[in-house]
Amino acid sequence: MNVQSPLSAVRPVSDGVFLDNAWIPSLAGETLETFAPGDGRSLGRIAAGGAEDVDRAVRSARRAFEEGPWGRMSAYERGRILMRFSRLVEEQAEELALLESQDTGKPIRQARADIAACARYFEFYAGAADKLHGEAIPTIEGVLAVAERVPFGVTGHIIPWNYPAQMFGRSVGGSLAAGNACVLKPAEDACLSLLRMAQMLAEAGLPEGVLNVVPGLGRTAGAALAAHPGIDFVSFTGSPETGAQVQIAAAAHHAGCTLELGGKSPQILFEDADLDAVTPVILNAIIQNCGQTCSAGSRALVHESLADELGERLAAGFRALRAGPPEADMDLGPVISARQRARVEGFCDRAEADGVTLAASGEISAEAPEGGFYVRPRLFAPTPRDHALAREEVFGPVLALLTFRGEADAVAMANGTDYGLVAGVWSKDGSRALRVARKIRAGQVFVNAYGAGGGIELPFGGMGKSGHGREKGFEGLREFTTLRTLVVKHG
């Protein structure tokens, strides 16, 4: 069913910054135009905040944490506010999904799933807020020692354009549940759902200053936030190159970081893998969000005895894929921008020039407007294991199929990139599947499944170039706290 989005549903709520629960003009006085990836039309203008805007947002958050009611509020009261917000998101889910779909270009069904996930994150963290326990530590006679988890204070959040609503839930939701005040710098390419949800959090009862939002460019607002001495902890999702800069900037004022920086995630198929089960999973894992997913299954590593059959099945699947406008709800939508389209096409052009076989590709639907940023999904098979297509993150709907000879070879190939975010192992031999899974250098490993980023409750994060720290679940909540040890002499 096609869903037409009214133009009014995709206008930014403001071209200012969100400070003390109100939209106010940016001190920088500049704006950015934001565009719909599906057809290239303008969706309006957002603020291009600068360092002065970030500074007053951080100061507001500090006041809210140290002087306002938030710092004195009980954990269960915080949880109730977050739960009210979760219910508001559910009530306004369709409006938010339309915003998310038009702003990011993803099919409307994926946008609906993302909004539902955002509500679920806040529901989870609302319930977890008063369950963040410390522990008593046995020590010498007459002394009570307790380690308690306490919020950092003010946390900075720099989140990307590919999953704005989900990232808001898993990053900001966890930090608020832990008791921090937050300053958010959303991505300039897609942030309309976040601008609306910031206002909704105020409607749910979040005190003034606890969440401040400064839209703008990464090199100005984002850089100022990472480097601000008033930020106690930084949560960043994006490229490894920018992540390194964020970490260096935060280190200058001794702030810690959670960094989620992408991946080149493998799916390993042994000779006894169930191809009926695995083929649709592999397809979905590379076309979801048009491949613009850090945990996209962008490498299919298959035992050489299965390579021909799997290649034929995947080729048939790719030929049936259609990319089209988000409201048409096809297999995939556009990529986020002309720059991203050029990046994906560049990888594919270089692969073909290097002689890598293009085994199959999908089509761009005739319904796709000429002004949209569409790319054809592609399968390259076989792909040499040392080729850039097998080692570097494309961030588009491009799958590389590689073959291996045996178990040791499969593990070596799976671990043969700088990344380590997610992996899948497919085999009917449970002992082998578990043995291989435990040898994979990745933050999440699925056996006979591939959940991409996994569920709300599952700790998510990477190794190596994929970053460090964990989001989601209780580990994501603990990430936004620090330990304080109390020692009381009583005897």
Helices and strands as residue ranges (DSSP letters): G 7-10, E 17-19, E 22-24, E 31-35, E 42-47, H 51-66, G 70-72, H 75-91, H 93-104, H 108-128, G 129-131, E 135-137, E 143-151, E 154-158, H 164-167, I 168-172, H 173-178, E 181-185, H 192-203, E 211-213, I 218-222, H 223-227, E 233-237, H 240-251, E 256-260, E 266-269, H 275-287, G 288-291, E 299-303, H 307-319, E 322-323, G 326-328, H 338-353, E 358-361, E 363-364, E 378-380, H 388-391, E 398-404, H 407-414, E 422-426, H 430-437, E 444-447, G 464-466, E 467-468, H 473-479, E 481-489
